[in-house]
Amino acid sequence: MKSAIAALLMLTAGAANASQWTTLAQGPVASLVYETTTLKRHGTHVLLWVRVNYTQPRQDITGRYNAQMWRADIDCATDTIGFRGSSKLLGGKIVYAGDLQTDGDVIQPDSTFYTVEQAVCK
């Protein structure tokens, strides 16, 4: 199951890298972007890719990376988010793909995903 999700993330991430990314915030440490060409709306839900690009590479237990990407499902009516996968990239190549599956997490004000929600739920 994990290998199927990792393969899907790799294929989608490759397509997403060739797509249209819109910048929501940019600072000295990172920029926050979301992908607009594959964004899907279903009622009050918005399914999209979100990416944080770091100006300097980072290191954690999963390895070295300079970007993180999530497949997110935002419910604009309830201010909640679910995740359908995550990955970390280094130089545009996936170095880690995680089986992140959540539903109904409350989006906290002034958080990264609050910024995304404000942009896509207008």
MMTF fields as JSON, N, C-alpha, C and O atoms, coordinates in Angstrom:
{
  "mmtfVersion": "1.0.0",
  "mmtfProducer": "UNKNOWN",
  "numBonds": 487,
  "numAtoms": 488,
  "numGroups": 122,
  "numChains": 1,
  "numModels": 1,
  "chainsPerModel": [1],
  "groupsPerChain": [122],
  "chainIdList": ["A"],
  "bondAtomList": [4, 2, 8, 6, 12, 10, 16, 14, 20, 18, 24, 22, 28, 26, 32, 30, 36, 34, 40, 38, 44, 42, 48, 46, 52, 50, 56, 54, 60, 58, 64, 62, 68, 66, 72, 70, 76, 74, 80, 78, 84, 82, 88, 86, 92, 90, 96, 94, 100, 98, 104, 102, 108, 106, 112, 110, 116, 114, 120, 118, 124, 122, 128, 126, 132, 130, 136, 134, 140, 138, 144, 142, 148, 146, 152, 150, 156, 154, 160, 158, 164, 162, 168, 166, 172, 170, 176, 174, 180, 178, 184, 182, 188, 186, 192, 190, 196, 194, 200, 198, 204, 202, 208, 206, 212, 210, 216, 214, 220, 218, 224, 222, 228, 226, 232, 230, 236, 234, 240, 238, 244, 242, 248, 246, 252, 250, 256, 254, 260, 258, 264, 262, 268, 266, 272, 270, 276, 274, 280, 278, 284, 282, 288, 286, 292, 290, 296, 294, 300, 298, 304, 302, 308, 306, 312, 310, 316, 314, 320, 318, 324, 322, 328, 326, 332, 330, 336, 334, 340, 338, 344, 342, 348, 346, 352, 350, 356, 354, 360, 358, 364, 362, 368, 366, 372, 370, 376, 374, 380, 378, 384, 382, 388, 386, 392, 390, 396, 394, 400, 398, 404, 402, 408, 406, 412, 410, 416, 414, 420, 418, 424, 422, 428, 426, 432, 430, 436, 434, 440, 438, 444, 442, 448, 446, 452, 450, 456, 454, 460, 458, 464, 462, 468, 466, 472, 470, 476, 474, 480, 478, 484, 482],
  "bondOrderList": [1, 1, 1, 1, 1, 1, 1, 1, 1, 1, 1, 1, 1, 1, 1, 1, 1, 1, 1, 1, 1, 1, 1, 1, 1, 1, 1, 1, 1, 1, 1, 1, 1, 1, 1, 1, 1, 1, 1, 1, 1, 1, 1, 1, 1, 1, 1, 1, 1, 1, 1, 1, 1, 1, 1, 1, 1, 1, 1, 1, 1, 1, 1, 1, 1, 1, 1, 1, 1, 1, 1, 1, 1, 1, 1, 1, 1, 1, 1, 1, 1, 1, 1, 1, 1, 1, 1, 1, 1, 1, 1, 1, 1, 1, 1, 1, 1, 1, 1, 1, 1, 1, 1, 1, 1, 1, 1, 1, 1, 1, 1, 1, 1, 1, 1, 1, 1, 1, 1, 1, 1],
  "groupList": [{"groupName": "MET", "atomNameList": ["N", "CA", "C", "O"], "elementList": ["N", "C", "C", "O"], "formalChargeList": [0, 0, 0, 0], "bondAtomList": [1, 0, 2, 1, 3, 2], "bondOrderList": [1, 1, 2], "singleLetterCode": "M", "chemCompType": "L-PEPTIDE LINKING"}, {"groupName": "LYS", "atomNameList": ["N", "CA", "C", "O"], "elementList": ["N", "C", "C", "O"], "formalChargeList": [0, 0, 0, 0], "bondAtomList": [1, 0, 2, 1, 3, 2], "bondOrderList": [1, 1, 2], "singleLetterCode": "K", "chemCompType": "L-PEPTIDE LINKING"}, {"groupName": "SER", "atomNameList": ["N", "CA", "C", "O"], "elementList": ["N", "C", "C", "O"], "formalChargeList": [0, 0, 0, 0], "bondAtomList": [1, 0, 2, 1, 3, 2], "bondOrderList": [1, 1, 2], "singleLetterCode": "S", "chemCompType": "L-PEPTIDE LINKING"}, {"groupName": "ALA", "atomNameList": ["N", "CA", "C", "O"], "elementList": ["N", "C", "C", "O"], "formalChargeList": [0, 0, 0, 0], "bondAtomList": [1, 0, 2, 1, 3, 2], "bondOrderList": [1, 1, 2], "singleLetterCode": "A", "chemCompType": "L-PEPTIDE LINKING"}, {"groupName": "ILE", "atomNameList": ["N", "CA", "C", "O"], "elementList": ["N", "C", "C", "O"], "formalChargeList": [0, 0, 0, 0], "bondAtomList": [1, 0, 2, 1, 3, 2], "bondOrderList": [1, 1, 2], "singleLetterCode": "I", "chemCompType": "L-PEPTIDE LINKING"}, {"groupName": "LEU", "atomNameList": ["N", "CA", "C", "O"], "elementList": ["N", "C", "C", "O"], "formalChargeList": [0, 0, 0, 0], "bondAtomList": [1, 0, 2, 1, 3, 2], "bondOrderList": [1, 1, 2], "singleLetterCode": "L", "chemCompType": "L-PEPTIDE LINKING"}, {"groupName": "THR", "atomNameList": ["N", "CA", "C", "O"], "elementList": ["N", "C", "C", "O"], "formalChargeList": [0, 0, 0, 0], "bondAtomList": [1, 0, 2, 1, 3, 2], "bondOrderList": [1, 1, 2], "singleLetterCode": "T", "chemCompType": "L-PEPTIDE LINKING"}, {"groupName": "GLY", "atomNameList": ["N", "CA", "C", "O"], "elementList": ["N", "C", "C", "O"], "formalChargeList": [0, 0, 0, 0], "bondAtomList": [1, 0, 2, 1, 3, 2], "bondOrderList": [1, 1, 2], "singleLetterCode": "G", "chemCompType": "PEPTIDE LINKING"}, {"groupName": "ASN", "atomNameList": ["N", "CA", "C", "O"], "elementList": ["N", "C", "C", "O"], "formalChargeList": [0, 0, 0, 0], "bondAtomList": [1, 0, 2, 1, 3, 2], "bondOrderList": [1, 1, 2], "singleLetterCode": "N", "chemCompType": "L-PEPTIDE LINKING"}, {"groupName": "GLN", "atomNameList": ["N", "CA", "C", "O"], "elementList": ["N", "C", "C", "O"], "formalChargeList": [0, 0, 0, 0], "bondAtomList": [1, 0, 2, 1, 3, 2], "bondOrderList": [1, 1, 2], "singleLetterCode": "Q", "chemCompType": "L-PEPTIDE LINKING"}, {"groupName": "TRP", "atomNameList": ["N", "CA", "C", "O"], "elementList": ["N", "C", "C", "O"], "formalChargeList": [0, 0, 0, 0], "bondAtomList": [1, 0, 2, 1, 3, 2], "bondOrderList": [1, 1, 2], "singleLetterCode": "W", "chemCompType": "L-PEPTIDE LINKING"}, {"groupName": "PRO", "atomNameList": ["N", "CA", "C", "O"], "elementList": ["N", "C", "C", "O"], "formalChargeList": [0, 0, 0, 0], "bondAtomList": [1, 0, 2, 1, 3, 2], "bondOrderList": [1, 1, 2], "singleLetterCode": "P", "chemCompType": "L-PEPTIDE LINKING"}, {"groupName": "VAL", "atomNameList": ["N", "CA", "C", "O"], "elementList": ["N", "C", "C", "O"], "formalChargeList": [0, 0, 0, 0], "bondAtomList": [1, 0, 2, 1, 3, 2], "bondOrderList": [1, 1, 2], "singleLetterCode": "V", "chemCompType": "L-PEPTIDE LINKING"}, {"groupName": "TYR", "atomNameList": ["N", "CA", "C", "O"], "elementList": ["N", "C", "C", "O"], "formalChargeList": [0, 0, 0, 0], "bondAtomList": [1, 0, 2, 1, 3, 2], "bondOrderList": [1, 1, 2], "singleLetterCode": "Y", "chemCompType": "L-PEPTIDE LINKING"}, {"groupName": "GLU", "atomNameList": ["N", "CA", "C", "O"], "elementList": ["N", "C", "C", "O"], "formalChargeList": [0, 0, 0, 0], "bondAtomList": [1, 0, 2, 1, 3, 2], "bondOrderList": [1, 1, 2], "singleLetterCode": "E", "chemCompType": "L-PEPTIDE LINKING"}, {"groupName": "ARG", "atomNameList": ["N", "CA", "C", "O"], "elementList": ["N", "C", "C", "O"], "formalChargeList": [0, 0, 0, 0], "bondAtomList": [1, 0, 2, 1, 3, 2], "bondOrderList": [1, 1, 2], "singleLetterCode": "R", "chemCompType": "L-PEPTIDE LINKING"}, {"groupName": "HIS", "atomNameList": ["N", "CA", "C", "O"], "elementList": ["N", "C", "C", "O"], "formalChargeList": [0, 0, 0, 0], "bondAtomList": [1, 0, 2, 1, 3, 2], "bondOrderList": [1, 1, 2], "singleLetterCode": "H", "chemCompType": "L-PEPTIDE LINKING"}, {"groupName": "ASP", "atomNameList": ["N", "CA", "C", "O"], "elementList": ["N", "C", "C", "O"], "formalChargeList": [0, 0, 0, 0], "bondAtomList": [1, 0, 2, 1, 3, 2], "bondOrderList": [1, 1, 2], "singleLetterCode": "D", "chemCompType": "L-PEPTIDE LINKING"}, {"groupName": "CYS", "atomNameList": ["N", "CA", "C", "O"], "elementList": ["N", "C", "C", "O"], "formalChargeList": [0, 0, 0, 0], "bondAtomList": [1, 0, 2, 1, 3, 2], "bondOrderList": [1, 1, 2], "singleLetterCode": "C", "chemCompType": "L-PEPTIDE LINKING"}, {"groupName": "PHE", "atomNameList": ["N", "CA", "C", "O"], "elementList": ["N", "C", "C", "O"], "formalChargeList": [0, 0, 0, 0], "bondAtomList": [1, 0, 2, 1, 3, 2], "bondOrderList": [1, 1, 2], "singleLetterCode": "F", "chemCompType": "L-PEPTIDE LINKING"}],
  "groupTypeList": [0, 1, 2, 3, 4, 3, 3, 5, 5, 0, 5, 6, 3, 7, 3, 3, 8, 3, 2, 9, 10, 6, 6, 5, 3, 9, 7, 11, 12, 3, 2, 5, 12, 13, 14, 6, 6, 6, 5, 1, 15, 16, 7, 6, 16, 12, 5, 5, 10, 12, 15, 12, 8, 13, 6, 9, 11, 15, 9, 17, 4, 6, 7, 15, 13, 8, 3, 9, 0, 10, 15, 3, 17, 4, 17, 18, 3, 6, 17, 6, 4, 7, 19, 15, 7, 2, 2, 1, 5, 5, 7, 7, 1, 4, 12, 13, 3, 7, 17, 5, 9, 6, 17, 7, 17, 12, 4, 9, 11, 17, 2, 6, 19, 13, 6, 12, 14, 9, 3, 12, 18, 1],
  "groupIdList": [1, 2, 3, 4, 5, 6, 7, 8, 9, 10, 11, 12, 13, 14, 15, 16, 17, 18, 19, 20, 21, 22, 23, 24, 25, 26, 27, 28, 29, 30, 31, 32, 33, 34, 35, 36, 37, 38, 39, 40, 41, 42, 43, 44, 45, 46, 47, 48, 49, 50, 51, 52, 53, 54, 55, 56, 57, 58, 59, 60, 61, 62, 63, 64, 65, 66, 67, 68, 69, 70, 71, 72, 73, 74, 75, 76, 77, 78, 79, 80, 81, 82, 83, 84, 85, 86, 87, 88, 89, 90, 91, 92, 93, 94, 95, 96, 97, 98, 99, 100, 101, 102, 103, 104, 105, 106, 107, 108, 109, 110, 111, 112, 113, 114, 115, 116, 117, 118, 119, 120, 121, 122],
  "secStructList": [7, 2, 2, 2, 2, 2, 2, 2, 2, 2, 2, 2, 2, 2, 2, 2, 2, 6, 1, 7, 3, 3, 3, 3, 3, 3, 7, 1, 1, 3, 3, 3, 3, 3, 3, 1, 1, 1, 7, 3, 3, 3, 6, 6, 3, 3, 3, 3, 3, 3, 3, 3, 3, 3, 3, 3, 3, 3, 3, 3, 6, 6, 3, 3, 3, 3, 3, 3, 3, 3, 3, 3, 3, 3, 3, 6, 6, 6, 6, 3, 3, 3, 3, 3, 3, 3, 3, 3, 3, 3, 6, 6, 3, 3, 3, 3, 3, 3, 7, 7, 7, 7, 7, 7, 3, 3, 7, 7, 6, 6, 1, 2, 2, 2, 2, 2, 2, 2, 2, 2, 7, 7],
  "xCoordList": [0.825, 0.0, 0.873, 0.632, 1.897, 2.774, 3.482, 3.636, 3.915, 4.616, 3.682, 4.115, 2.41, 1.438, 1.202, 1.102, 1.112, 0.919, 2.16, 2.051, 3.335, 4.577, 4.665, 5.07, 4.288, 4.298, 3.32, 3.641, 2.129, 1.141, 1.655, 1.495, 2.275, 2.837, 3.924, 4.0, 4.763, 5.832, 5.268, 5.719, 4.293, 3.683, 2.987, 3.159, 2.208, 1.473, 2.418, 2.216, 3.441, 4.398, 5.123, 5.375, 5.459, 6.1, 5.199, 5.649, 3.929, 2.975, 2.777, 2.654, 2.746, 2.533, 3.708, 3.514, 4.947, 6.104, 6.019, 6.574, 5.337, 5.189, 3.957, 3.656, 3.25, 1.991, 2.19, 3.317, 1.086, 1.077, 1.022, 0.03, 2.077, 2.131, 1.913, 2.513, 1.058, 0.752, 1.34, 1.104, 2.094, 2.731, 1.738, 1.087, 1.623, 0.763, 1.557, 1.069, 2.764, 3.607, 5.059, 5.406, 5.9, 7.326, 8.091, 7.782, 9.085, 9.886, 11.334, 11.703, 12.159, 13.583, 13.895, 14.962, 12.975, 13.225, 12.525, 13.046, 11.336, 10.55, 9.497, 9.192, 8.957, 7.794, 6.694, 6.965, 5.452, 4.276, 3.557, 3.211, 3.334, 2.687, 1.622, 1.663, 0.662, -0.294, -0.452, -0.224, -0.842, -0.924, -2.343, -3.302, -2.486, -3.808, -4.402, -5.625, -3.587, -4.16, -4.797, -5.684, -4.358, -4.954, -5.913, -6.466, -6.117, -7.041, -8.448, -8.902, -9.134, -10.489, -11.436, -11.09, -12.629, -13.669, -14.822, -15.299, -15.265, -16.411, -17.279, -16.998, -18.332, -19.163, -18.341, -17.781, -18.263, -17.489, -16.029, -15.246, -15.656, -14.29, -13.421, -13.875, -12.158, -11.152, -9.99, -9.408, -9.657, -8.551, -7.402, -7.571, -6.237, -5.128, -3.783, -3.696, -2.718, -1.348, -0.864, -1.089, -0.196, 0.406, 1.886, 2.256, 2.724, 4.17, 4.829, 4.478, 5.779, 6.638, 8.039, 8.602, 8.592, 9.952, 10.868, 10.666, 11.865, 12.795, 13.997, 14.468, 14.493, 15.637, 16.925, 17.846, 17.001, 18.156, 17.681, 16.632, 18.431, 18.04, 17.903, 18.589, 17.003, 16.754, 17.069, 17.172, 17.218, 17.536, 16.678, 16.561, 16.076, 15.377, 15.555, 16.393, 14.782, 14.929, 14.699, 15.21, 13.93, 13.645, 14.731, 14.749, 15.644, 16.727, 16.785, 16.173, 17.524, 17.736, 16.711, 16.425, 16.156, 15.14, 15.133, 15.599, 14.597, 14.448, 13.018, 12.754, 12.103, 10.681, 9.845, 10.275, 8.649, 7.664, 6.385, 6.025, 5.707, 4.482, 3.421, 3.713, 2.184, 1.059, -0.084, -0.299, -0.818, -2.101, -3.135, -3.284, -3.849, -4.754, -6.189, -6.442, -7.123, -8.558, -9.112, -9.277, -9.395, -9.905, -11.417, -11.95, -12.114, -13.559, -13.794, -13.633, -14.176, -14.359, -15.511, -15.502, -16.497, -17.665, -17.357, -17.936, -16.453, -16.177, -14.783, -14.425, -13.992, -12.623, -11.791, -11.085, -11.899, -11.121, -10.301, -10.551, -9.316, -8.433, -8.157, -8.055, -8.042, -7.598, -6.418, -6.338, -5.513, -4.348, -4.42, -4.866, -3.985, -4.026, -2.641, -2.506, -1.628, -0.257, 0.682, 0.263, 1.952, 2.96, 4.269, 4.504, 5.106, 6.424, 7.411, 7.032, 8.667, 9.752, 10.612, 10.827, 11.101, 11.862, 13.214, 13.375, 14.176, 15.485, 15.85, 15.997, 15.995, 16.319, 15.243, 15.545, 13.969, 12.858, 12.592, 11.647, 13.396, 13.213, 12.709, 13.171, 11.761, 11.202, 12.236, 12.79, 12.485, 13.422, 12.696, 13.275, 11.42, 10.6, 9.133, 8.684, 8.395, 6.947, 6.274, 6.535, 5.403, 4.747, 3.293, 2.629, 2.816, 1.426, 0.6, 0.059, 0.504, -0.233, -1.706, -2.062, -2.559, -3.997, -4.723, -4.766, -5.3, -6.056, -7.355, -7.492, -8.293, -9.564, -9.994, -9.791, -10.59, -11.256, -10.377, -10.839, -9.107, -8.257, -8.698, -8.86, -8.891, -9.297, -8.139, -7.006, -8.424, -7.406, -7.305, -8.264, -6.142, -5.917, -5.661, -4.926, -6.261, -5.988, -4.486, -3.775, -4.037, -2.634, -1.667, -0.474, -2.171, -1.304, -1.026, -1.649, -0.098, 0.216, -1.028, -1.295, -1.787, -2.947, -4.134, -5.054, -4.127, -5.13, -4.912, -5.867, -3.656, -3.319, -3.803, -4.348, -3.602, -4.058, -5.582, -6.149, -6.245, -7.705, -8.265, -9.216, -7.699, -8.181, -8.063, -8.898, -7.067, -6.874, -7.825, -8.353, -8.054, -8.84, -10.319, -11.104, -10.72, -12.121, -12.862, -13.967, -12.276, -12.936, -14.211, -14.901],
  "yCoordList": [-1.192, 0.0, 1.261, 2.194, 1.274, 2.448, 2.665, 3.806, 1.586, 1.754, 2.28, 3.038, 1.894, 2.417, 3.906, 4.673, 4.314, 5.733, 6.52, 7.616, 5.975, 6.663, 6.836, 7.894, 5.804, 5.896, 6.957, 7.738, 6.988, 7.997, 9.401, 10.314, 9.571, 10.871, 11.284, 12.449, 10.338, 10.653, 11.08, 12.066, 10.345, 10.689, 12.039, 12.878, 12.247, 13.503, 14.655, 15.751, 14.428, 15.499, 15.912, 17.098, 14.949, 15.277, 16.126, 17.1, 15.768, 16.563, 17.921, 18.933, 17.945, 19.202, 20.148, 21.363, 19.61, 20.466, 21.2, 22.291, 20.629, 21.266, 22.153, 22.735, 22.269, 22.997, 24.425, 24.898, 25.092, 26.492, 26.615, 26.229, 27.146, 27.358, 28.832, 29.692, 29.126, 30.495, 30.744, 29.972, 31.809, 32.149, 32.841, 33.811, 32.342, 32.932, 33.763, 34.779, 33.341, 34.054, 33.755, 32.66, 34.755, 34.563, 35.315, 36.466, 34.661, 35.273, 34.858, 34.197, 35.236, 34.914, 33.426, 32.963, 32.681, 31.262, 30.338, 29.276, 30.751, 29.855, 30.626, 31.783, 29.951, 30.479, 29.416, 28.215, 29.89, 29.019, 29.175, 30.287, 28.049, 28.072, 26.985, 26.007, 27.161, 26.1, 25.974, 26.93, 24.794, 24.48, 24.736, 24.239, 25.498, 25.924, 25.094, 25.039, 24.447, 23.739, 22.406, 21.931, 21.8, 20.523, 20.678, 19.688, 21.912, 22.186, 21.76, 22.07, 21.047, 20.568, 21.021, 21.008, 21.422, 21.828, 20.837, 20.506, 20.367, 19.451, 19.974, 19.708, 20.717, 21.315, 22.283, 23.238, 22.039, 22.932, 22.491, 23.149, 21.391, 20.862, 21.362, 21.503, 21.625, 21.983, 21.007, 20.915, 20.281, 19.325, 19.953, 20.337, 20.055, 20.746, 20.303, 19.649, 20.681, 20.49, 21.781, 22.87, 21.654, 22.776, 22.45, 21.317, 23.465, 23.23, 24.375, 25.541, 24.036, 25.01, 24.806, 23.714, 25.873, 25.86, 26.578, 27.756, 25.879, 26.465, 27.061, 26.495, 28.198, 28.841, 28.072, 28.122, 27.359, 26.521, 25.097, 24.904, 24.098, 22.71, 22.433, 23.029, 21.518, 21.081, 19.604, 18.891, 19.162, 17.759, 17.284, 17.972, 16.101, 15.47, 13.967, 13.5, 13.218, 11.756, 11.129, 10.045, 11.811, 11.272, 11.608, 11.043, 12.521, 12.892, 14.39, 15.179, 14.758, 16.169, 16.571, 15.799, 17.78, 18.256, 19.786, 20.431, 20.359, 21.813, 22.225, 23.396, 21.258, 21.55, 20.434, 19.283, 20.796, 19.821, 20.051, 21.187, 18.96, 19.058, 18.15, 17.036, 18.643, 17.897, 17.9, 18.887, 16.796, 16.748, 17.001, 16.196, 18.115, 18.535, 18.62, 18.982, 18.28, 18.399, 19.361, 18.999, 20.587, 21.614, 21.691, 21.807, 21.627, 21.838, 23.288, 23.647, 24.115, 25.552, 25.842, 26.872, 24.957, 25.19, 24.946, 25.597, 24.015, 23.652, 24.058, 23.798, 24.692, 25.103, 23.919, 24.0, 22.816, 21.622, 21.192, 21.612, 20.346, 19.872, 18.386, 17.9, 17.69, 16.303, 16.194, 16.927, 15.298, 15.116, 13.778, 12.786, 13.748, 12.551, 12.098, 11.258, 12.65, 12.273, 13.438, 14.594, 13.119, 14.153, 13.677, 12.477, 14.62, 14.263, 15.374, 16.516, 15.015, 15.971, 15.874, 14.792, 17.029, 17.095, 17.748, 18.56, 17.387, 18.02, 18.235, 17.28, 19.489, 19.803, 19.364, 19.019, 19.372, 18.993, 17.503, 17.086, 16.696, 15.238, 14.78, 15.252, 13.861, 13.345, 12.489, 11.548, 12.833, 12.071, 11.317, 10.447, 11.657, 10.967, 11.125, 12.225, 10.03, 10.07, 9.363, 8.189, 10.087, 9.535, 9.206, 9.815, 8.243, 7.795, 8.574, 7.99, 9.882, 10.739, 10.744, 11.227, 10.212, 10.148, 10.635, 9.935, 11.836, 12.367, 12.98, 13.265, 13.179, 13.833, 14.696, 14.328, 15.846, 16.654, 17.404, 17.781, 17.641, 18.446, 19.902, 20.425, 20.551, 21.958, 22.825, 22.665, 23.737, 24.669, 25.827, 26.569, 25.961, 26.989, 28.346, 28.435, 29.408, 30.758, 31.056, 30.617, 31.797, 32.218, 31.057, 31.186, 29.929, 28.8, 28.81, 29.555, 27.986, 27.857, 27.498, 28.106, 26.526, 26.086, 27.037, 26.977, 27.904, 28.972, 29.939, 30.388, 30.248, 31.11, 30.483, 31.172, 29.178, 28.467, 28.501, 28.806, 28.192, 28.178, 29.539, 29.601, 30.609, 31.949, 32.217, 32.923, 31.679, 31.888, 31.061, 31.561, 29.804, 28.913, 28.858, 28.337, 29.386, 29.32, 30.641, 30.811, 31.555, 32.854, 32.681, 33.661],
  "zCoordList": [0.0, 0.0, 0.0, -0.766, 0.879, 0.94, -0.39, -0.826, -1.044, -2.316, -3.396, -4.264, -3.361, -4.332, -4.105, -5.062, -2.844, -2.533, -2.919, -3.467, -2.64, -3.011, -4.521, -5.003, -5.269, -6.731, -7.217, -8.113, -6.629, -6.996, -6.692, -7.501, -5.523, -5.175, -6.157, -6.549, -6.556, -7.496, -8.845, -9.429, -9.332, -10.617, -10.547, -11.431, -9.504, -9.369, -9.105, -9.626, -8.31, -8.021, -9.284, -9.499, -10.119, -11.392, -12.252, -12.854, -12.317, -13.091, -12.441, -13.131, -11.108, -10.395, -10.589, -10.635, -10.705, -10.908, -12.24, -12.373, -13.226, -14.527, -14.565, -15.607, -13.48, -13.427, -12.932, -12.784, -12.682, -12.267, -10.745, -10.128, -10.143, -8.7, -8.41, -9.055, -7.442, -7.039, -5.651, -4.722, -5.518, -4.243, -3.32, -3.711, -2.099, -1.077, -0.081, 0.412, 0.212, 1.168, 0.849, 0.406, 1.084, 0.853, 1.918, 2.228, 2.475, 3.516, 3.383, 2.413, 4.343, 4.257, 4.449, 4.049, 5.057, 5.346, 4.346, 4.007, 3.872, 3.014, 2.23, 2.522, 1.233, 0.513, 0.549, 0.588, 0.533, 0.568, -0.763, -1.163, -1.451, -2.759, -2.843, -2.095, -3.761, -4.049, -5.554, -6.294, -5.999, -7.415, -7.911, -7.32, -8.981, -9.435, -10.562, -10.688, -11.384, -12.538, -12.173, -12.882, -11.078, -10.667, -9.493, -9.014, -9.022, -7.923, -8.331, -9.433, -7.435, -7.722, -6.631, -5.449, -7.029, -6.08, -6.161, -7.246, -4.99, -4.875, -3.741, -2.572, -4.072, -3.029, -2.218, -2.757, -0.909, -0.032, 0.096, 0.781, -0.552, -0.462, -1.61, -2.745, -1.281, -2.273, -2.096, -1.015, -3.164, -3.159, -3.942, -5.099, -3.31, -3.96, -3.414, -2.374, -4.149, -3.699, -3.055, -3.583, -1.908, -1.192, -1.019, -0.713, -1.222, -1.101, -0.336, -0.523, 0.521, 1.181, 0.612, 0.693, 0.036, -0.51, 0.473, 0.767, 0.977, 1.941, 1.21, 0.223, 1.692, 1.05, 1.304, 0.489, 2.427, 2.751, 3.011, 3.624, 2.558, 2.824, 4.322, 5.153, 4.631, 6.005, 6.117, 5.119, 7.355, 7.615, 8.778, 9.791, 8.63, 9.744, 9.617, 8.845, 10.36, 10.374, 8.992, 8.71, 8.131, 6.794, 5.788, 4.695, 6.135, 5.231, 4.99, 5.71, 3.974, 3.609, 2.552, 1.636, 2.676, 1.736, 1.715, 2.654, 0.628, 0.562, 0.2, -0.073, 0.199, -0.033, 0.585, 0.655, 1.029, 1.505, 0.713, 0.403, 0.391, -0.398, 0.211, 0.645, 0.235, 0.767, -0.232, -0.935, -0.294, -0.997, 0.085, 1.005, -0.018, 1.05, 0.549, -0.6, 1.434, 1.177, 2.231, 3.396, 1.799, 2.712, 2.589, 1.486, 3.727, 3.755, 4.165, 5.331, 3.197, 3.428, 4.388, 5.063, 4.46, 5.322, 6.798, 7.668, 7.081, 8.48, 8.954, 10.103, 8.086, 8.428, 8.917, 9.922, 8.174, 8.511, 7.301, 6.172, 7.572, 6.523, 6.716, 7.843, 5.622, 5.625, 4.685, 3.699, 4.974, 4.117, 3.412, 3.99, 2.168, 1.329, 0.893, 0.004, 1.514, 1.197, 1.441, 1.482, 1.602, 1.795, 1.195, 1.053, 0.849, 0.34, 0.65, 0.91, 0.615, 0.779, -0.467, -1.012, -0.91, -2.14, -1.902, -0.991, -2.725, -2.732, -4.187, -4.949, -4.565, -5.959, -6.934, -8.076, -6.491, -7.356, -7.439, -8.109, -6.778, -6.788, -5.426, -4.387, -5.446, -4.196, -3.476, -4.044, -2.214, -1.39, -0.281, 0.369, -0.067, 0.925, 0.542, 0.22, 0.579, 0.349, 1.511, 1.773, 2.208, 3.381, 3.139, 2.3, 3.878, 3.792, 4.812, 5.75, 4.631, 5.548, 5.159, 4.084, 6.02, 5.769, 7.008, 8.02, 6.938, 8.066, 7.561, 6.371, 8.451, 8.128, 9.292, 10.449, 8.997, 10.004, 10.965, 12.042, 10.617, 11.489, 11.395, 10.293, 12.515, 12.529, 12.048, 12.503, 11.135, 10.644, 11.638, 11.849, 12.233, 13.251, 12.605, 11.621, 13.152, 12.63, 12.678, 13.582, 11.701, 11.59, 11.377, 11.652, 10.892, 10.562, 9.057, 8.3, 8.652, 7.227, 6.43, 5.393, 6.897, 6.129, 6.248, 5.432, 7.241, 7.317, 6.147, 5.514, 5.876, 4.737, 3.432, 2.57, 3.295, 2.093, 2.025, 0.975, 3.133, 3.159, 2.748, 1.969, 3.252, 2.92, 1.413, 0.848, 0.779, -0.652, -1.501, -2.495, -1.132, -2.006, -1.677, -2.469, -0.519, -0.123, -0.315, 0.201, -1.034, -1.255, -2.039, -2.32]
}
